[in-house]
Amino acid sequence: MNTRLGTLLLLVLAMGLACEASVRDNGRQGSNDTSTTTDTETGSESDSGWSTDPCDNTGDSNLGCLFWAVDLPNVSSAALLAQMPHDQQFAVVVANTSAQAPATVSVYSGGGSSAIETQVVKVGAIATFELPTQNLQPGATTSVGLAFRIESDLPIAAYQFNPLDNTSEVYSNDASLLFPQNVLASDYVAITGAANLVSNDGFSFAKINTGGFVAVIATADNTKVTIYPTAPLYPGEYQNVVLDRGRVLCAISSGVKAAGNLSGTRVVADQKVAVFSGSVATSEPSTTTKCCADHVEHQMLPLSAWGNAYAVAPAADAKGKGDALSLYRVSAGFDGTQLEYFPFAPTGAPTTLDAYETAEFTAKAPFVVVATDPMKSFSVTQFLLSNQMFGSSYPGDPSMIVLPGVDQLQPRYVFLIPKGYNRNVVTVVRRAGIDVSLDGAPVAVTFATLGSFGAKDYEYAHVQLQTGNHVIESEEPLAITVVGYSQDVSFGYPGGSGVAEISDIPDPPI
C-alpha cells in the first residue's frame, strides 16, 4: 500500500452579512431566547432583531459561538500501521473572525460543565485543541458515545480533524467544517460512500474498516431520535432513541459495496441535533478496483437549508492539468423531483429522483443542475476519486465536499491553506464578469463558462495558492472549494455555506 501524508489542517470560513440575516438562539450556557433585543446605539430594547451580544448576530452562516464536534469511526485494523487512524489525535481548530477583540474559547465533553481546555484566541488568529480520546466504535450501532462541545464568547469558525497529525503515517483521514448550534435543526438526510474496499488496498482484509455511518448529537437532554436507514445496519437501537445533551447515536452499515451505502438515510428528532455522515473508509467511485481507500466525513446541512439549484465546478487536477474527474451523489427530499442540467446533463446524471433516492455519476465538465419545481429541494455532494483511478503515481485520494446551493452562497470567504501538501487550489464559481479579489488583488486568471440558471450566467476558475491565510471576496455571492494534493492523500472543503431556512421539509418515510 502506498504511503500517505497525514491529515488536514485546512481552515475555511464563510463570512456573510450579519445585518441581513435572521437572529436565532445562540445556545450557549445561560442564554435565554427572548423576543426583544437591545438597540446597539441607545441600549434600549428594540424590535429590529439586533442585539448587543455579538453571538446573537451571526446570522444563518457557519459562524457562531456554540458548536458540536465528534471523533467519528475510522480505520481500526491495518497490519502495516504502527498506530491506527481510529486512535490517532483528534482535534478541533477554531478561527477568531472578529476584527475587534480576542475570543475566549472552551471545549467540553458532552454536556459537562468542566472545560477540557480553554484558550484565548487573538484577533484573526487560530487555535488548535488536541482533545482526549472519545472516538466512536466502528462495526457497531451505539448510543453511548460522547461529543465535544465548543463554546466561545465571540463568533468563530470551527473545524474538526480526524486525525490531526500531519507527520506520522495516517493513511485514512478527513475533516469537516462545523455548523453552529443556532442553525441546526431536527430533520436531515445523510450522504455516505459505499462500503467499498478494493483487494489491493491494505485495509481490505478487515471488514470493520468499511461501512457508511450516520452520527447524531443531541443538543438538549431527553432528545428522541429516529434513523430511517437505506441499508442494513450493525445490531443496535436506532429508532426512538432518547439521548441526553452531548450524547451520540452512531449507526454504521453492515453491508458490503453498494449494500453499505447509507445515502438517503433520513434522521428525525424532536429537538435540534447535529448530524455527521460519511464512511469509515471507502474507495471512489464505488465500482473501482483501483487503490486506495480513505476515510470521508462531513457535517450535514439541515433539510431546510437544501437548495433547488447548484452551480457545480469540477475539481482541479492534482497535477495542474486543468479539470479532474469527480464523483457526484445527488439526493432528493421529495417524490418526483425532476432535474434539468445546463449546458447539458453529464452522462449518467439523474433526471428524476424520488424522496431519499440517491444517484451517483462521474463527470469532468462543469454543470448547473436545477429542480423544475422550485419547492422540491435536493442536495449535491462531490467526492474526489481514489488516486490510482488516474495512474499508479498520481497524487490524491477520496475526500467528501458538501456543496451549498446557489441561494446559500456568500460574498466573502477567509480560509487557510495547510502545510504539507504539494499542490493547493481554490476553485472559484462566480457570476459571469463579476470582479473577484484574492488577498486584495484581482483574480488574474481566465474564467471558463460553467452554465446558466435563470438570467444568471456562471463561470469558474482554478487558482493555485501557497500555504497560509487567504481572503477572497466579490460584490456578489460566490462559491469556493479548496483542495490540496500529495501522494496518496488529499483534502477537499467547501469554503463555507449559508444555512438559511430556504426549503420545505418533506415528511419522514413511512
N, C-alpha and C positions, 0 to 999 in steps of 0.2 A: 504494500500500500504506500502511496506517495506521502511525503511529509507535508504537514500543513503548518502554517503560521497560526498564531493564537487568535484570540477573539477580537471583537470590535471595540474601538474607542471612538465611535462616531457620535458626535452630538449634532442634532438638528433641532431647530426650534422655529415655530411659526409665530409671528407677531402680527395680530390683527389690529383693527382699530377699535379699541375697547369702548369708545364713546358711542359707537353704533351698535354695540352688542347688548343682549339682554343680561340681566343680573340674576344669579342663582345663589342658593345657599352654598357657602364655601366648605361646609362640612368639618371645619377644624374643631378641636376640643373647646367646648364652652360657647360655640357660636349658636345663635338663635336666628331662625328665619323670621324676618319682620316684613311687614307690608309697606313701611315707610323708611326713608333713608335720610341722612343728614346732608344738607347742602354744603358743598366743599368750600364755598366762599364765606357764607354767613354763619355756618354752624347750625342752622336751623333744619328741622326735618323738611324733606322735600318729596314730592311725588314724581320727580324726574327720573327715578331709577338709578341714581348715582349715590355713592357712599364715600365717606372719608376713609374707610378701610380699603386699601388697595386690593385686598384679597376678594372683595365683593365686586370688583370692576374688571375682572379678567375676560369677561365675555365668553363666547362659545368657541374657544380655541384650545390648544394643548398647553396653554399657560395656566397655572393655578397655584394653590397653597396646600393642597392635600392630595396625595397620590397613593396608589397601592402597587406594589411590585411582588413578584413571586418567582422563586427558583424552580423553573419548570423541568420536567423529566428529560434527561439527556442520556447519551450512551453510557452504559454502566458495565459493559463486559467486552473487553478487547485485549487479546493476548499480547499485542505489541506495545501497549501503553503502560508506562510506569504508574500513572495516575489517571483514573477515568475522568472524562469530561463531566460526568454527573457529580463528581466530588470536588472539582476544581473551583477556584474562587469566584463566587457570585458577587456582583457589585451593582450599586446604583450610582449614577453620575447625575449631578444637578448643575444647572447654569442659572446664575442670577442675571435676569434680563433688565433689572432696574437701572436707571441712569442716575439715581439719587442716593441710595443707601445700601449698606451691606444687608444681606439676608441671613437670618438665623434659621438653620435647617436641622431638624432632628429626625432620626429614624427609630421606629419602634417595632417590636414583634407583635403581630396581630393587633388585638385591642388593648395591649398592655399600656401601662402609664409610665413606665420607666424607660427612658431613652437608651438604646444601644449605643448611640454616638450622636453628638451634636457638633456642628461646625458653623462658623461664621464665614459666609461666602462674600467676598468683596464684589463691588460693582463690576459687572461684566466678566466675572471670574467663574471658574467651575470648581467643583469639589467632588471627590470620589469617596464613596462609603464602601469599604470592603467588609462584607457582612458575614456573620456566623452561619454555619450550616443549617439550612431549613429546606433542603431540596425535597421535591415531591417524588414519591416512589414510582419507578417505571413498572410496567407489567401488572398494573392493578387499578381498580376503580375505588377511590377512597374519599373520605370527607374529614380527615383528621389533620390535614396539612395546615400550615400557618403561612400567612403572607407577611410582608413588611409594609409598614405604614410610614409615609414620608410627610412631615409637616413643616411648613415654612411660614414666617411672619410677613413675607413679601412674595409676590408672584415669581415663580421659577419655571423652567422647563426641566423635565426629568426623563431619565432613560434607564433601562436595566440591561445588563450584560451577562450572558450565560455561556461560558465563563468570561472573566475579565482578562486573565493572564495572557499577554501577547508575546511571551518569551519562551514558554515551555510548549511541548507538543500537545495541542488541544484537539485537533482533528475534527471536532464537531462543535460548532459554535454559532450563535446568532445573538441578536439584541432587539430591543423594542423601544420605540417612542412610547411614553406613558401619557395617558389622558387623565386629567384631574377629576376628583370626585364630583365637582359641581356639574360636569357634563355627562356623567354616567346615567344609565337608565336601567330598566328591568327586562328589556327584550333585545335579544341578539341572535345572529346566525353565525356559526363558526365556519372557518375555512382551514383546511389542512392539506397536506400532501398525502400520497398513497403510502401504504405500508410496504415500501419497496427498497430492498437491499440487493444489490447485484452480486453475482458469485465471485467476482474478483475484488470485492471490497472487504477490507479487514474486519468490518463489523458483522458480516453476513452470517457467521456461524452461530450467532446468538439472536433468537427471535425477540428477546427482551429489548434489543436496541432499536426496534421499529415500533410503528403504531402512531396513528393520529391521536392528539389529545385535545380536550376541552377543559379548561380550568376556570372555575367560577369563585370569585372572592366576595364574601358578604361585607357590606359596609356598615351594617347595623345588626344588633342582636335579633334573634328569632326571625331570620330571613328564610323563607321557604323557596326552594329552588327545584325546578324540574328540567331535565335534559331530554330532548327527543332525538336520539341518535339515528344517523343514517347508515350505520354499520355496527356489527356486533361488538360488544364491549367485554373487557375482562370483568369477572364477577365483582359485584358491589352495588350498593344502593345509589340510584341516580334520579329517582322520582320522589317528589315531596320531601326532599332532604332539608332539614332545618339546620341552619348554620348560625353561629354567633359571629360578632364582628371580628374580622380578620381571619376567619377560618376559610378553608379552600376545599371545594368539591372538585376533584380531578377525575375525569373519565378518559380511559385510554382504549383504543380499539384493539380487538384480539385477532382480527382477520389479517390476511396477507395480501400484498399488492393492492388492487383496486378495492377489495373487500375490507381493507383497513382505512379507507379514506372517509373521514368524518365531515367533509364539506357538506354544507346544507343543514347541519345539526342545529336545531333551534334550542335556545335557552330562555326560560321564562322564570321570573322571580316576582315576589310580592313587594320587594323594596329594591333600591338601587344596588347593583352589583357591577364588579369589573370582570370582564371575560377575556381570557387569553386563549389562543389556539395555535396549533402548528403540528409538527411531527417530531418524535423522539430523534429519529434520523430518517432521511429519505433520499432517494435518487430522483432526479428530474431530467426528462419527462418520465412519467410513470411506466412507459413502455421500454425504457432504455435498458441495455445490458452493459452500459459503459460506467466505469468508476468516475466519481466517487459519491458516497452518501454524506449528508450533513444534517445537523440539527437546524430546524427552522421554527420561528415563533414570532408572534406579534399580538399586541392588544387589539381587540376588535372594536370597531366603531359601532355604536348602538344602531339598531334598525332605523330609528328615527333620523339618523344622520346619513343614511344611504342616499345616493343621487339617482337622477334619471338620465344623466348624460356624463360621459367621461371622455377626455382628450388624452389619448394614450400614446406616449412616445416609446420607441424601442430602447432597450438598454444599450449602453455604449460597449463596443467590442473591447475585450480585455487586452488586445494588443494594439489598439488605436486604429483599427481598420474600419471605422465608421460604425454602423449599427450591428447589433448582435441578435441572434435568435433568442427569444424568451418564451416561456410558457405562461399562459393566462388561464385563470379559473374565473368563470362568470357565474354568479349565483343569483337566483330570483327570490323575491319575497311573496309574489302573487301568481296565481294561475294565469296562464295565457299572456305572459309577459312577452310582447313582440319587440324585437330589436332591429334597428337599422344601423348600417355602417357607412361611413364616409371616409375617403372617396370610394372604397369598396370593402367588402367583407373578407377578412382573412380566411384562408382555406380551413374548413372545419369549425369555424365560428358559429355559434348557435343563432338562429333567428327567432326561435320561440322556446321559452322555458316556463315550467310550472313552479308553483311555490316549493322552495327548498331544493329545487333541482339545480345541479351544478354541471356545467360543461367545461371541458378543457381543450385547448388548442395551442399550437405554437405559431408564432408569427415573427417576422423580422421587420415588416413595414409598419409605419405608424397608422393609427386609425382613430376616428371618433365613433363611439357607439352610443345610441340614443334609444330610449324606450318610446315607442309610438304613442303610448298612453302615459302622459307625464305623472299620473298618480301611481304608477307601478314602478317602484324603485328597485334597484338591483345593485350588486357590488362587482368590482373588478379587482383581482389580486394578481400581481406579476411575480413570477418565480424565475430567478437566474438558474441556468441549467448546470448539470454536472459537468465538470471541466473536460472530461475526455470525450464528450459529445463533439468537441471542437478539435480534438487531437491529443495525443498522449502527453505532450509537453505544454498544453495550453493552461494559462492561469485560471483561477476561479473555482467555484463550486456553488451548490444551491444556496439561495437566500430568498426571503419572502418579503414582498413590498405591498402593503395595503394602500391602494390608490384612492385619493379623495375625488369625489365628483366635482364637476366644474363649479357648482354653487358653493363648495366649501373651500375654494382657493383663497389665498391671502396675498396682499401686495408686498409683503416683506418677510424675508427669512434670514435668520442668523444661524450659521452652522459651523462645525469644526471638522477638518479632515484629520484623522488619527495618524500616528506614526506607524511604520512597519508595513505599508502596502506600496507595491511598485508602481501602480497606476491608479489615480483617483480622478473621478469625473463627476461633474454635476450636469445633469440633463435638464434643460430649461424648456418649458412649454409656455408660450405667451400668445396673446392676441397679435395677429399679423401687423407688423410695422410699429408696434409699441416699443418705446425705448426701455431698455433694461440696463441697470448699472450693477456691477460686481465690484465690491470693495471701493466704491466711489468713482469708478471709471466705466465708460460704456462697454458693454459686452461686444468685443471686436471679433466676432466670428459670423459666418454665414448661416442664417437660419433656413431650414428646409420646410416645405409645405407638409402639414400634418393632416388637416381635414377641416370641415366646416360643421358648425352647429347653429341652426337658425341663420341669423345675419352675421355671425361671428366666424372669422377665419382664424385658424390656429396654425402655429409653426413651432419648430423645435430645433435645438442645437445641443451638441455635446461640448463641454468646456473642461479641459484638463486643468487640474489645480494641484497646488503644493500643500503640504501639511500645514495646518494652522487654522485660525479663525477666519471666517468669511461672512460677508453680508451681501445679499442680493435683493434688489427692490425694483419696483416699477410703479407707474401711476395707475395701473390696473392689476387685478389679481392675476397671479401666475402660479405654475406648479413647478416644483423641482423634485428630482430624485437624485440621490447621491450614492455612488457605488465605488468600491475600491477592490483591486485585484492583486493577489500574489499567487505563487504556485500552490494549487490545491486549497485555496481559501478565498473567500470574498465576503463583502458586506453589501447590503442594499437597504436604503431607507427612503421613505417619503420625507420631504423637507419639513413637513408639518401638515396640519389639517385643521380646518374649521370643524366644529362638532355641533353645529346648529341643528335644531329640530326642523327639518325641511320635508320629511316624508311621513306618510301614514304607516301605522304598524299593522301588519297582517295578523289574522287570527292564528293561534298555535295549531299544530297538527292535531287531528282527531285521534 
